[in-house]
Amino acid sequence: MNLAALEAQSEWGDLIAAAVQNARASSSSERLTIALRALLSSMPEHRELLVASAQAFAHAAFAEDIRESLAYATGEARRELAGLVLDDPPAAGERGEAVGSIVHALIVGLAMQALLDPDSLPSPEEITAALVAVGSSTTRDES
């Protein structure tokens, strides 16, 4: 079970990486929208993979080897995602780490929502617009 869950997590990572590599546009929000479209459209056909990923995350709390493997894979995914959004493949530094973490958390959250209530998933455009709204609201509040 644990090996299957890790392999499923790796396959999910491959899906994310493929979406990242195919998402090339001029702005960060366009790149994010393209990646989200690819990911969200793949979720219904990969439901078993989503379930296995959720199981892997749950098992990580009890199995150090799974936790370490997932932590490593998650770190790689965050770097790739930061490279996508920032259009900077290395995407090093605090900003890259923060952007990668936020996008990864968004994807994991959307995956869980796809399992529990797929009809409530927002569109990629709605997600991107919501992130822009949160960012601009925060910027206004700080001024």
C-alpha positions as CSV (number, residue, x, y, z in Angstrom):
1,M,0.0,0.0,0.0
2,N,2.7,2.5,1.0
3,L,4.7,1.9,-2.2
4,A,1.6,2.2,-4.4
5,A,0.7,5.4,-2.7
6,L,4.2,6.8,-3.3
7,E,4.2,5.7,-6.9
8,A,0.8,7.4,-7.3
9,Q,2.1,10.5,-5.7
10,S,5.0,10.4,-8.2
11,E,2.6,10.0,-11.1
12,W,0.6,13.0,-9.8
13,G,3.8,14.9,-9.7
14,D,4.4,14.0,-13.4
15,L,1.0,15.3,-14.3
16,I,1.8,18.6,-12.6
17,A,5.2,18.8,-14.3
18,A,3.7,18.2,-17.7
19,A,1.2,21.0,-17.1
20,V,4.0,23.2,-16.0
21,Q,6.1,22.5,-19.0
22,N,3.1,23.1,-21.4
23,A,2.1,26.3,-19.8
24,R,4.0,29.1,-21.6
25,A,2.3,32.5,-21.8
26,S,3.4,36.1,-21.4
27,S,2.1,36.8,-17.9
28,S,2.2,35.0,-14.6
29,S,-1.6,34.9,-14.4
30,E,-1.9,33.5,-17.9
31,R,0.7,30.8,-17.2
32,L,-1.1,29.9,-13.9
33,T,-4.5,29.8,-15.7
34,I,-3.1,27.4,-18.4
35,A,-1.5,25.1,-15.8
36,L,-4.7,25.1,-13.7
37,R,-6.8,24.3,-16.8
38,A,-4.6,21.3,-17.6
39,L,-4.7,20.1,-14.0
40,L,-8.4,20.5,-13.4
41,S,-9.3,18.9,-16.7
42,S,-7.2,15.9,-15.8
43,M,-8.7,15.3,-12.3
44,P,-11.9,13.4,-13.3
45,E,-9.9,10.8,-15.2
46,H,-7.3,10.4,-12.5
47,R,-9.6,10.1,-9.5
48,E,-7.8,6.9,-8.3
49,L,-4.6,8.9,-8.4
50,L,-6.1,11.7,-6.3
51,V,-7.3,9.1,-3.8
52,A,-3.9,7.5,-3.6
53,S,-2.2,10.9,-3.2
54,A,-4.6,11.7,-0.3
55,Q,-3.8,8.3,1.3
56,A,-0.1,9.0,0.9
57,F,-0.4,12.3,2.7
58,A,-2.3,10.6,5.5
59,H,0.2,7.7,5.8
60,A,3.1,10.2,5.9
61,A,2.1,11.1,9.5
62,F,2.9,7.6,10.5
63,A,5.7,6.5,8.2
64,E,8.9,8.4,8.2
65,D,10.1,7.0,4.8
66,I,6.8,8.1,3.2
67,R,7.0,11.5,4.8
68,E,10.6,12.0,3.6
69,S,9.8,10.9,0.1
70,L,6.7,13.2,-0.1
71,A,8.6,16.1,1.4
72,Y,11.3,15.7,-1.2
73,A,8.8,15.4,-4.1
74,T,6.8,18.4,-2.7
75,G,10.0,20.5,-2.6
76,E,10.7,19.6,-6.3
77,A,7.1,20.4,-7.2
78,R,7.2,23.8,-5.4
79,R,10.4,24.8,-7.3
80,E,8.8,23.8,-10.7
81,L,5.6,25.6,-9.9
82,A,7.5,28.7,-8.9
83,G,9.4,28.6,-12.1
84,L,6.2,28.4,-14.0
85,V,4.5,31.3,-12.4
86,L,7.5,33.5,-12.2
87,D,8.8,32.4,-15.7
88,D,12.1,31.7,-14.1
89,P,13.0,28.0,-14.0
90,P,15.5,28.3,-11.1
91,A,13.0,30.5,-9.1
92,A,15.4,30.7,-6.2
93,G,15.1,32.8,-3.1
94,E,12.4,33.5,-0.7
95,R,9.9,34.9,-3.3
96,G,10.3,31.7,-5.4
97,E,9.8,29.5,-2.3
98,A,6.7,31.4,-1.2
99,V,5.2,31.4,-4.7
100,G,5.9,27.7,-5.2
101,S,4.4,26.9,-1.7
102,I,1.2,28.9,-2.4
103,V,0.6,27.3,-5.9
104,H,1.3,23.8,-4.5
105,A,-1.1,24.3,-1.6
106,L,-3.7,25.6,-4.1
107,I,-3.3,22.5,-6.2
108,V,-3.5,20.1,-3.3
109,G,-6.6,21.9,-2.0
110,L,-8.2,21.7,-5.4
111,A,-7.4,18.0,-5.6
112,M,-9.1,17.4,-2.3
113,Q,-12.1,19.5,-3.4
114,A,-12.2,17.4,-6.7
115,L,-12.5,14.3,-4.5
116,L,-15.2,15.7,-2.1
117,D,-17.2,18.1,-4.3
118,P,-16.0,18.2,-7.9
119,D,-19.1,20.3,-9.0
120,S,-18.0,23.1,-6.8
121,L,-14.6,23.6,-8.3
122,P,-14.1,27.1,-9.7
123,S,-12.8,27.5,-13.2
124,P,-9.1,28.3,-13.8
125,E,-10.0,31.8,-14.7
126,E,-12.0,32.2,-11.5
127,I,-9.1,30.9,-9.4
128,T,-6.6,33.3,-11.1
129,A,-9.0,36.2,-10.7
130,A,-9.5,35.4,-7.0
131,L,-5.8,35.3,-6.4
132,V,-5.4,38.7,-8.1
133,A,-8.2,40.1,-6.0
134,V,-6.7,38.8,-2.8
135,G,-3.3,40.2,-3.8
136,S,-4.6,43.6,-4.8
137,S,-6.8,43.8,-1.7
138,T,-3.8,43.1,0.5
139,T,-1.7,45.7,-1.3
140,R,-4.5,48.3,-0.8
141,D,-4.8,47.4,2.9
142,E,-1.1,47.9,3.4
143,S,-1.1,51.4,1.8
